[in-house]
Amino acid sequence: MQYEVEPGKSEEFLHLMRHLGRQRRRNGASFWRLESAASSADGAVTYHEIIHYRSTTEYHRQPARMSKADLLLQEKPAPCIAATANSPAGPRSFPASKPIP
């Protein structure tokens, strides 16, 4: 996933994403990492969230494992996400180009 975070909201975003990362690992992700990718001239910061699951079956089990609290947690970073001229506010998802061992 790629997130464009509004200027001045990186600290809040990172705090919320640490909680989200713990939730993703607890619910079956075998690997989770958030990387800072770039900064724009207006101060927005791009982050990439990298999540690996052991199999597509494990990935598809995610919705069934989520509690109401998990679903609410996934929405919390949204106010930090910037809308840009190229895309509406919200994360962009990129499928894996090859299976993860």
PEFENCOR-V509785 format. One record per run of one state. SS is the DSSP state (H for helix, E for strand, L for the rest). FROM is the first residue (numbers start at 1). LEN is the number of residues. Records with the same first field share a line. If there is no record, write none. Layout:
SS->FROM-LEN  FROM-LEN
//
This chain:
L->1-1  6-4  27-4  40-5  53-3  61-1  66-2  82-10  93-9
E->2-4  31-9  45-8  81-1  92-1
H->10-17  56-5  62-4  68-13
//
